[in-house]
Amino acid sequence: MKRILVTGALGQIGSELVTKLREEYGASNVIATDIRKIDSEVVESGPFELLDVTDGKLMSEIAKKYEVDTIMHLAALLSAKAESNPFFAWNLNMGGLVNALEVSRELNTQFFTPSSIGAFGPSTPKDQTPQDTIQRPTTMYGVNKVSGELLCDYYYHKFGVDTRGVRFPGLISYVTLPGGGTTDYAVEIYYEAVKRQAYTSYIQEGTYMDMMYMPDALDAIIQLMEADPNKLKHRNAFNVTAMSVAPEHFEEEIKKHIPAFTLSYNVDPIRQAIADSWPNAIDATAAKEEWGFKPKYDLCSMTKDMLSKLS
Ligand SMILES: NC(=O)c1ccc[n+]([C@@H]2O[C@H](COP(=O)([O-])OP(=O)(O)OC[C@H]3O[C@@H](n4cnc5c(N)ncnc54)[C@H](O)[C@@H]3O)[C@@H](O)[C@H]2O)c1
């Protein structure tokens, strides 16, 4: 990777990924793009272009202008939002992806896009979910993610595009608030714990989902993109996770730092149904074996870091 175009760069992942990539590869070599422009480090610390990913022509022009050799395609509508507007989600998630893959094919670049644990469904084995398993999701987001994984594999086999991806679990960060996913509660709980020592979870007690701290997610992206292609048996997309947790586990950990913290529940049936259709705990062995995935943070160290950064 020498010159990287990032779409959806102002989102939860993008805003931290761009900063990290600029540190690693040089500010002028990371071209951040998004459909909106806000006052932020991403816009100010290096090249930024307004780009709607459904506009393939403009994407190609920007990629050519900066002579990029890598595309990191992040722009998407997330799980909970996609369920409230499924047709829009299909057009954005699939239209944006195919445009980005076409630019990658045209310019012969490396390509990264994140899939999700949402690519699994109710018939997927729930515990130690294997890398290669049944994928029949029941959400529009999941349908988009499975289709996206297949499309990325197709571009690799058919056109030789160097596509790589991970299935991210819920990502937790103190920098940018999440953008409408099912695991957003795991970020909100820390903000609310610091602000008012209380949180009302829309996810039911006892609902296990995979999670990971953002610094580990960013390291995983860079490590996978730098990995020796000869070692990759899989490409789109690798299971990655750092912990399998339910709301009460966050409560326990937060109470160690803020004893007055209380957790209550007011379950949102839409997001709960999505959570119930996802695995409890996925198996990341393939990522560990093929490119050395090794998350540094567990629930305990992440909680300590989150609370100290937010306080
Ligand atoms: N955050 C997570 O926990 C998580 C977990 C698994 C997978 N992912 C995947 O990672 C990727 C990035 O997720 P995120 O959490 O940063 O999302 P986000 O919702 O925080 O950000 C998405 C960004 O895309 C931009 N965008 C929306 N429509 C656009 C368009 N038409 N053209 C260009 N930009 C547009 C938005 O302005 C926003 O800045 C997505 O593919 C998502 O499915 C995220």
Ligand as a Chemical Component Dictionary entry (heavy atoms), coordinates in Angstrom:
data_LIG
# 
_chem_comp.id                   LIG 
_chem_comp.type                 NON-POLYMER 
_chem_comp.pdbx_formal_charge   0 
_chem_comp.three_letter_code    LIG 
# 
loop_
_chem_comp_atom.comp_id 
_chem_comp_atom.atom_id 
_chem_comp_atom.alt_atom_id 
_chem_comp_atom.type_symbol 
_chem_comp_atom.charge 
_chem_comp_atom.model_Cartn_x 
_chem_comp_atom.model_Cartn_y 
_chem_comp_atom.model_Cartn_z 
_chem_comp_atom.pdbx_ordinal 
LIG N1  N1  N 0  -18.796 -0.159 13.052 1  
LIG C1  C1  C 0  -18.979 -1.456 13.200 2  
LIG O1  O1  O 0  -19.174 -1.939 14.333 3  
LIG C2  C2  C 0  -18.939 -2.361 11.996 4  
LIG C3  C3  C 0  -19.019 -3.760 12.202 5  
LIG C4  C4  C 0  -18.981 -4.612 11.093 6  
LIG C5  C5  C 0  -18.829 -4.073 9.821  7  
LIG N2  N2  N 1  -18.752 -2.716 9.638  8  
LIG C6  C6  C 0  -18.627 -2.221 8.281  9  
LIG O2  O2  O 0  -17.583 -1.253 8.180  10 
LIG C7  C7  C 0  -17.905 -0.255 7.214  11 
LIG C8  C8  C 0  -17.814 1.128  7.842  12 
LIG O3  O3  O 0  -18.661 1.157  8.974  13 
LIG P1  P1  P 0  -18.758 2.403  9.958  14 
LIG O4  O4  O 0  -19.148 1.866  11.283 15 
LIG O5  O5  O -1 -17.566 3.266  9.840  16 
LIG O6  O6  O 0  -20.043 3.143  9.344  17 
LIG P2  P2  P 0  -20.650 4.585  9.686  18 
LIG O7  O7  O 0  -22.133 4.494  9.524  19 
LIG O8  O8  O 0  -20.098 5.092  10.980 20 
LIG O9  O9  O 0  -20.052 5.490  8.534  21 
LIG C9  C9  C 0  -20.410 5.358  7.203  22 
LIG C10 C10 C 0  -19.893 6.579  6.457  23 
LIG O10 O10 O 0  -20.311 6.455  5.096  24 
LIG C11 C11 C 0  -20.759 7.713  4.651  25 
LIG N3  N3  N 0  -21.710 7.535  3.546  26 
LIG C12 C12 C 0  -23.037 7.238  3.605  27 
LIG N4  N4  N 0  -23.559 7.192  2.381  28 
LIG C13 C13 C 0  -22.549 7.476  1.520  29 
LIG C14 C14 C 0  -22.469 7.592  0.110  30 
LIG N5  N5  N 0  -23.533 7.391  -0.679 31 
LIG N6  N6  N 0  -21.266 7.880  -0.435 32 
LIG C15 C15 C 0  -20.174 8.079  0.348  33 
LIG N7  N7  N 0  -20.184 8.000  1.678  34 
LIG C16 C16 C 0  -21.374 7.696  2.254  35 
LIG C17 C17 C 0  -21.375 8.380  5.858  36 
LIG O11 O11 O 0  -21.407 9.793  5.694  37 
LIG C18 C18 C 0  -20.465 7.901  6.982  38 
LIG O12 O12 O 0  -19.417 8.827  7.209  39 
LIG C19 C19 C 0  -19.306 -0.627 6.693  40 
LIG O13 O13 O 0  -19.178 -1.417 5.533  41 
LIG C20 C20 C 0  -19.876 -1.481 7.812  42 
LIG O14 O14 O 0  -20.847 -2.373 7.328  43 
LIG C21 C21 C 0  -18.811 -1.859 10.710 44 
# 
loop_
_chem_comp_bond.comp_id 
_chem_comp_bond.atom_id_1 
_chem_comp_bond.atom_id_2 
_chem_comp_bond.value_order 
_chem_comp_bond.pdbx_ordinal 
LIG N1  C1  SING 1  
LIG C1  O1  DOUB 2  
LIG C1  C2  SING 3  
LIG C2  C3  SING 4  
LIG C2  C21 DOUB 5  
LIG C3  C4  DOUB 6  
LIG C4  C5  SING 7  
LIG C5  N2  DOUB 8  
LIG N2  C6  SING 9  
LIG N2  C21 SING 10 
LIG C6  O2  SING 11 
LIG C6  C20 SING 12 
LIG O2  C7  SING 13 
LIG C7  C8  SING 14 
LIG C7  C19 SING 15 
LIG C8  O3  SING 16 
LIG O3  P1  SING 17 
LIG P1  O4  DOUB 18 
LIG P1  O5  SING 19 
LIG P1  O6  SING 20 
LIG O6  P2  SING 21 
LIG P2  O7  DOUB 22 
LIG P2  O8  SING 23 
LIG P2  O9  SING 24 
LIG O9  C9  SING 25 
LIG C9  C10 SING 26 
LIG C10 O10 SING 27 
LIG C10 C18 SING 28 
LIG O10 C11 SING 29 
LIG C11 N3  SING 30 
LIG C11 C17 SING 31 
LIG N3  C12 SING 32 
LIG N3  C16 SING 33 
LIG C12 N4  DOUB 34 
LIG N4  C13 SING 35 
LIG C13 C14 SING 36 
LIG C13 C16 DOUB 37 
LIG C14 N5  SING 38 
LIG C14 N6  DOUB 39 
LIG N6  C15 SING 40 
LIG C15 N7  DOUB 41 
LIG N7  C16 SING 42 
LIG C17 O11 SING 43 
LIG C17 C18 SING 44 
LIG C18 O12 SING 45 
LIG C19 O13 SING 46 
LIG C19 C20 SING 47 
LIG C20 O14 SING 48 
# 
